[in-house]
């Protein structure tokens, strides 16, 4: 997942022995998300979702999750509400994890209720360039702590506490993130010049590195962990085979894009790629085996911040700063849904499909996560075997 570089002010909570401890909340048991019902949404949220008019709330909206439930009725733009920066959904589709400017919260996707909250995990005094990433399934969090370390926190096993991995080069960490399956972890470092380093997430052992002179406006790792893709500010997208291998006379593959690439996303089969270039009113789908542009999906009036595939890659959703989510059939290129979201000034930072593909989550700058149930053509629904026994993260 792409790292989000953020500047936030958070407080450090330490126990007597110096370990960071999350706020104690007793978790509940999750059940499938299709039990969410639109009639359970409170009036204040119906008004917010309808841009001030509850009657304009999207027919697909079934839940609104809040990063700060104490101030829900008073919410308005610019009033200190933390943006939801990232979200993750468990492999069984039962829980959603949200990362905002203060806390990490875990939600029951059947009821829309908060199961647990991890407060004050991140350091109070943040480095000038702060990078943080939540993995796709919402159970691992990583950040740079300002002391030449990368900190990891396992939300499913909080009793382990925060695990620190020393930065091997002591360079400034400008970005970091997990591969889609979380087996690999990458960081962009700057020490005279920039480079990308990859590690095994479990062992923290070095896996590969590339550079110097690597530009990283946006980065993604393919679902099969065979390719890392990096975008530069000079209209180039570079594909590196993993692990990085230096062969004399052989250079990484390069795609030429129109402008600065601000977003990259591999399709689930790793054969296609989505790019967004500034000003970002459309996104482009690429055929990677042939390094060929397939199609441009448009219709947005402002910057696209996020694009998401459903599990089998047949459906693509896009959103950003224009208060709309657009959902497309990847095969036919047809628009399936055009969903209006929230009031003017709302930004959607991330979209994520549930594993079975029937629900779409949208994280916003107003501290909300909207959950939509999307009626999709039968051919667009993934045929997945969903895990049955995944338990919600426990808390200390």
Secondary structure as GFF3:
##gff-version 3
##sequence-region A 1 396
A	DSSP	beta_strand	4	5	.	.	.	ID=ss1
A	DSSP	three_ten_helix	33	35	.	.	.	ID=ss2
A	DSSP	three_ten_helix	38	40	.	.	.	ID=ss3
A	DSSP	alpha_helix	43	49	.	.	.	ID=ss4
A	DSSP	three_ten_helix	54	56	.	.	.	ID=ss5
A	DSSP	beta_strand	61	66	.	.	.	ID=ss6
A	DSSP	three_ten_helix	69	74	.	.	.	ID=ss7
A	DSSP	beta_strand	84	89	.	.	.	ID=ss8
A	DSSP	beta_strand	95	100	.	.	.	ID=ss9
A	DSSP	beta_strand	103	108	.	.	.	ID=ss10
A	DSSP	beta_strand	114	119	.	.	.	ID=ss11
A	DSSP	beta_strand	131	134	.	.	.	ID=ss12
A	DSSP	beta_strand	140	144	.	.	.	ID=ss13
A	DSSP	beta_strand	149	154	.	.	.	ID=ss14
A	DSSP	three_ten_helix	158	160	.	.	.	ID=ss15
A	DSSP	beta_strand	163	166	.	.	.	ID=ss16
A	DSSP	beta_strand	172	178	.	.	.	ID=ss17
A	DSSP	beta_strand	184	190	.	.	.	ID=ss18
A	DSSP	beta_strand	194	200	.	.	.	ID=ss19
A	DSSP	beta_strand	206	211	.	.	.	ID=ss20
A	DSSP	beta_strand	218	221	.	.	.	ID=ss21
A	DSSP	beta_strand	227	231	.	.	.	ID=ss22
A	DSSP	beta_strand	236	241	.	.	.	ID=ss23
A	DSSP	beta_strand	253	256	.	.	.	ID=ss24
A	DSSP	beta_strand	261	266	.	.	.	ID=ss25
A	DSSP	beta_strand	272	277	.	.	.	ID=ss26
A	DSSP	beta_strand	283	287	.	.	.	ID=ss27
A	DSSP	beta_strand	292	297	.	.	.	ID=ss28
A	DSSP	beta_strand	304	309	.	.	.	ID=ss29
A	DSSP	beta_strand	315	320	.	.	.	ID=ss30
A	DSSP	beta_strand	324	329	.	.	.	ID=ss31
A	DSSP	beta_strand	335	340	.	.	.	ID=ss32
A	DSSP	beta_strand	348	353	.	.	.	ID=ss33
A	DSSP	beta_strand	359	364	.	.	.	ID=ss34
A	DSSP	beta_strand	368	373	.	.	.	ID=ss35
A	DSSP	three_ten_helix	378	380	.	.	.	ID=ss36
###
